[in-house]
Amino acid sequence: MNLKEKILAEERVSFDEALTLYEMDFFELGEIADTLRQKRHGKKTYFNINRHINPTNVCADVCKFCAYSATRKNPNQYTMTHDEIMDIVKDIDSRGAKEVHIVSAHNPNTGLEWYLEIFKKIKTAYPHLHVKALTAAEVDFLSRHYGKTYDEILDLMVAYGVDSMPGGGAEIFDEKIRDYICKGKVTSDQWLEIHRKWHERGKKSNVTMLFGHVESRANRVDHMMRIRELQDKTGGFNCFIPLVYHTQNNYLNIKEPITANEILRTMAISRIVLDNVPHLKAYWVTSTVNLALVAQEFGANDLDGTIEKESINSAAGAKSANGVKLEDFTALIKNSGFIPVERDSVYNEIKVW
């Protein structure tokens, strides 16, 4: 049995086999990933009606890849008040949003209550809204800064109304790479531990991988393998989200962005390696809408959502600052030959458009 036959028989690939997939014919690799995708999801492409809120850009960390933090290249510091955040939530709720996604910098000046109380306020006023909030990097920061254990922070998140965790802060799990691009931030083992503990509370989360900077293909495969190992134990990851690194306004000084070919190969290999993670998101914010739609033929089955406003990736050059209109989003999916399926935050289907 050759490698293609092994994959199509849905037998698990090894690290070395996964790495060799990068050398496979581009269209053959895409076809294999698409076959696996269609076995699970047919021609459905999932999205949700959501809003990203990034409440502060004041950050205690100095990650080289980040263009969002106000402590280095961006001198325009801001921290939103709870009233400002609630005004946004009121507006999006009136227009049918199902999820509010709250991720920001590691602000050492606001107090733990500033982070937690906004979740309670949203849940009290809008109990039907799904609150996705606090990356593992933020959990680690809050734990260290306020002298609490991970368990204590996670229990507070549950008590204050957080429904699920986003997958940010994973970057690349290889510690040599992390030491270069985000020294001092949550380690790979800590990131995985936080998500393991979250899953043990019966909660779901996502997981990301930032690629296209200084990492190798082997680093990417290693990252996927560690996700697969934890997922075997907890089953708590809803979705894997490969995030394409953007080159502008940061300190990594990467001259040339990663090619579309390499992005699509990585998508396809993600679908093959992560046989136990049900969903693969082509996050249009970092890859562009057009390439994210092509990725639906390379194993991906999700595009994230309408988003409305996004500050973190757009600071690095992504064309995502104002989101995508719902009618445009669904039309793009249909015109690409897929079925737009609106979902909630944990992939229950709401509406087929």
C-alpha positions in Angstrom: 0.0 0.0 0.0 1.5 3.3 -1.0 1.1 6.6 0.9 -1.9 7.8 -1.1 -3.7 4.5 -0.7 -2.9 4.5 3.0 -4.4 8.0 3.5 -7.5 7.3 1.4 -8.0 4.2 3.6 -8.0 6.7 6.5 -4.9 5.2 8.1 -2.9 7.6 10.3 0.3 9.0 8.8 3.6 9.3 10.6 5.7 12.4 11.0 8.0 11.4 8.2 5.1 10.5 5.9 3.5 13.8 6.6 6.7 15.7 5.7 7.0 13.8 2.4 3.6 15.1 1.4 5.1 18.5 0.8 6.9 16.9 -2.1 3.8 15.3 -3.6 2.3 16.6 -6.9 0.3 19.7 -6.0 -3.0 18.7 -7.5 -2.7 15.1 -6.4 -2.2 16.3 -2.8 -5.2 18.7 -3.1 -7.4 15.9 -4.5 -6.5 13.6 -1.6 -7.4 16.3 1.0 -10.6 17.2 -0.9 -11.6 13.5 -0.8 -11.2 13.4 3.0 -13.0 16.7 3.3 -16.0 15.5 1.2 -16.2 12.3 3.2 -16.8 14.4 6.3 -18.6 17.5 5.1 -19.6 17.0 1.4 -19.6 20.4 -0.3 -20.6 22.3 2.9 -18.6 25.4 3.8 -19.3 26.6 7.3 -19.3 30.2 8.6 -20.8 32.2 11.4 -22.1 35.7 11.9 -19.7 37.0 14.4 -17.8 40.1 15.5 -14.3 40.3 16.7 -13.6 42.8 19.5 -10.0 43.6 20.3 -10.4 45.7 23.5 -6.8 46.8 24.1 -3.5 46.9 22.3 -1.4 47.7 25.3 0.8 44.6 25.8 3.4 43.4 28.3 5.0 41.1 25.7 7.2 42.0 22.7 6.6 39.3 20.1 8.6 40.1 17.0 5.9 39.0 14.6 3.2 41.3 16.1 2.1 44.5 14.4 -0.8 45.1 16.8 0.9 45.7 20.1 1.2 49.4 21.0 4.4 49.0 22.9 6.7 48.9 19.8 6.0 50.0 16.3 2.4 51.1 17.0 2.4 54.2 19.2 -1.4 54.6 19.3 -2.3 53.0 22.5 -6.0 52.3 23.4 -8.0 50.5 26.0 -11.8 50.3 25.5 -14.2 50.9 28.3 -16.9 48.3 29.1 -19.5 50.7 27.9 -17.8 51.0 24.6 -17.7 47.2 24.3 -21.3 46.8 25.3 -22.4 49.4 22.7 -20.7 47.2 20.0 -22.4 44.1 21.4 -25.8 45.8 21.4 -25.3 46.8 17.8 -24.2 43.4 16.5 -26.9 41.6 18.5 -29.5 43.7 16.7 -28.2 42.5 13.4 -28.2 38.8 14.1 -24.7 38.0 15.3 -24.4 34.7 17.2 -20.8 35.1 18.5 -18.6 37.7 20.1 -14.9 36.9 19.8 -12.9 38.8 22.4 -9.1 38.7 22.1 -6.6 41.4 22.8 -3.1 42.2 24.1 -1.7 41.4 27.5 -2.5 44.7 29.3 -0.8 44.8 32.7 -2.7 48.0 33.8 -6.4 47.1 33.7 -6.8 44.6 36.5 -8.2 41.1 36.3 -11.8 42.3 36.8 -11.6 44.4 33.6 -11.1 41.2 31.6 -13.7 39.1 33.5 -16.5 41.5 34.2 -17.1 42.3 30.5 -17.9 38.6 29.9 -20.5 38.6 32.7 -22.0 41.9 31.4 -22.4 40.4 27.9 -23.8 37.1 29.2 -26.3 38.9 31.5 -27.6 41.3 28.8 -27.4 38.8 25.9 -27.5 35.2 27.2 -28.0 33.8 23.7 -24.7 35.2 22.5 -21.7 32.8 22.5 -18.7 34.4 24.2 -15.4 33.1 22.7 -12.6 34.7 24.7 -9.1 34.6 26.1 -6.4 32.8 24.3 -4.1 30.5 26.2 -1.5 33.2 25.9 -3.8 35.6 27.7 -4.7 32.9 30.3 -0.9 32.4 31.0 -0.4 36.2 31.2 -3.3 36.7 33.7 -2.1 33.7 35.7 1.4 35.1 36.1 0.4 38.7 36.5 -2.2 38.1 39.2 -0.6 35.2 41.0 -3.3 32.6 40.2 -3.0 29.1 38.8 -4.3 28.1 35.4 -7.1 26.2 37.1 -8.2 29.3 39.0 -8.2 31.5 35.9 -10.1 28.9 33.8 -12.7 28.5 36.6 -13.2 32.2 36.7 -13.7 32.3 32.9 -16.4 29.6 33.2 -18.0 31.4 36.2 -18.1 34.8 34.3 -19.6 33.4 31.1 -16.9 32.4 28.7 -18.3 29.6 26.4 -15.3 28.6 24.4 -11.6 29.5 23.9 -10.1 30.7 20.6 -6.9 29.1 19.4 -4.6 32.0 19.4 -1.1 32.1 20.9 -0.1 28.7 19.6 2.2 30.3 17.0 4.7 27.4 16.3 5.2 24.9 19.1 8.9 24.4 18.5 10.6 26.1 21.4 13.7 27.3 19.4 11.3 29.2 17.0 9.2 30.5 19.9 12.4 31.7 21.6 13.1 33.8 18.5 9.6 35.1 17.6 7.9 35.4 21.0 10.3 35.0 23.8 8.7 35.2 27.2 5.3 34.3 26.0 3.4 31.1 27.0 5.5 28.1 26.1 4.2 25.3 23.9 3.8 22.9 26.8 1.9 25.6 28.8 -0.4 26.3 25.8 -1.3 22.7 25.5 -1.7 22.3 29.3 -4.2 25.2 29.4 -6.3 23.7 26.6 -6.1 20.3 28.1 -7.5 21.7 31.4 -10.2 23.7 29.5 -11.3 20.5 27.7 -11.4 18.6 31.0 -14.0 21.2 32.1 -16.2 20.0 29.2 -15.4 23.0 27.1 -14.4 23.3 23.5 -11.6 25.3 21.9 -9.8 25.9 18.6 -6.1 25.7 17.8 -4.0 27.8 15.5 -0.6 27.6 13.8 1.2 30.7 12.6 3.2 29.8 9.5 5.1 31.5 6.7 7.8 33.2 8.8 11.0 31.6 10.0 9.7 28.1 10.7 10.5 25.0 8.6 8.1 22.5 7.1 9.2 20.0 9.8 8.2 22.6 12.5 4.7 22.7 10.9 4.3 19.0 10.9 5.6 18.7 14.5 3.0 21.3 15.5 0.2 19.3 13.9 1.5 16.1 15.6 1.3 17.7 19.0 -2.2 18.8 18.4 -3.2 15.3 17.2 -1.7 13.8 20.4 -3.7 16.1 22.7 -6.8 15.6 20.7 -6.6 11.9 21.1 -6.7 12.4 24.8 -9.4 15.1 25.1 -11.3 15.4 21.9 -11.8 19.1 22.8 -10.6 20.8 19.7 -13.3 21.9 17.3 -11.2 23.3 14.6 -7.6 23.8 13.4 -6.8 27.2 11.9 -3.5 27.6 10.0 -2.8 31.4 10.2 -0.8 32.9 7.4 1.9 35.3 8.7 1.8 38.8 7.4 5.0 40.7 6.7 4.2 44.3 7.4 4.9 46.5 10.5 6.7 44.0 12.6 10.3 43.0 13.6 10.8 39.7 11.9 11.8 41.4 8.7 10.5 38.7 6.4 10.9 40.2 2.9 8.7 37.9 0.8 5.4 36.5 1.9 4.7 32.7 1.7 3.4 31.6 -1.7 -0.2 30.5 -2.3 1.1 27.1 -3.4 2.8 26.6 0.0 -0.3 27.8 1.9 -2.6 25.3 0.0 -0.1 22.5 0.5 -0.1 23.2 4.3 -3.9 23.3 4.3 -4.1 19.9 2.6 -1.5 18.3 4.8 -3.3 19.7 7.9 -6.5 17.9 6.7 -4.6 14.6 6.3 -2.5 14.7 9.5 -5.3 16.0 11.8 -7.6 13.0 11.3 -9.2 13.6 14.7 -9.9 17.3 14.4 -13.3 17.6 12.7 -12.9 21.1 11.1 -10.2 22.9 9.2 -10.6 26.6 8.8 -9.2 28.7 6.0 -9.2 32.0 8.0 -9.8 34.5 5.2 -8.5 37.3 7.4 -4.9 36.0 7.0 -5.1 34.3 3.6 -7.5 36.6 1.7 -11.1 35.6 0.9 -10.2 34.3 -2.6 -7.4 32.0 -1.4 -9.6 30.8 1.5 -12.2 29.8 -1.1 -9.6 27.9 -3.1 -8.5 26.2 0.2 -12.0 24.7 0.4 -10.8 22.4 -2.4 -7.6 21.6 -0.5 -9.2 20.2 2.7 -10.7 23.2 4.4 -14.4 23.3 5.2 -14.7 26.6 7.1 -14.1 30.3 6.5 -14.6 31.7 10.0 -17.3 34.4 9.7 -18.4 37.9 8.7 -16.2 39.4 11.5 -17.3 43.0 10.9 -14.1 44.5 12.3 -10.7 43.1 13.0 -7.6 44.9 14.3 -4.8 42.4 15.0 -4.1 41.0 11.5 -5.1 44.1 9.7 -2.3 46.0 11.6 0.1 43.6 9.8 -1.3 44.2 6.3 -4.3 41.9 6.1 -7.4 43.3 4.3 -9.7 42.5 7.2 -10.3 45.7 9.0 -14.0 45.9 8.2 -15.1 42.3 7.6 -17.3 41.0 4.8 -21.0 41.6 4.3 -23.2 38.5 4.8 -24.7 38.6 1.4 -21.3 38.9 -0.2 -19.9 36.1 1.9 -22.7 33.6 1.0 -22.5 34.6 -2.7 -18.8 34.0 -2.8 -19.2 30.6 -1.3 -22.0 29.6 -3.8 -20.0 31.0 -6.7 -17.1 28.8 -5.7 -19.2 25.7 -5.9 -19.9 25.1 -2.2 -22.9 25.2 0.0 -22.9 28.1 2.6 -23.9 26.7 6.0 -24.3 29.2 8.8 -23.2 27.5 12.1 -22.9 28.4 15.7 -19.6 28.5 17.5 -19.4 24.8 18.2 -20.5 23.8 14.7 -24.2 23.1 15.1 -25.9 24.0 11.8 -28.2 27.0 12.0 -29.1 27.7 8.4 -28.2 26.5 4.9 -28.1 29.5 2.6 
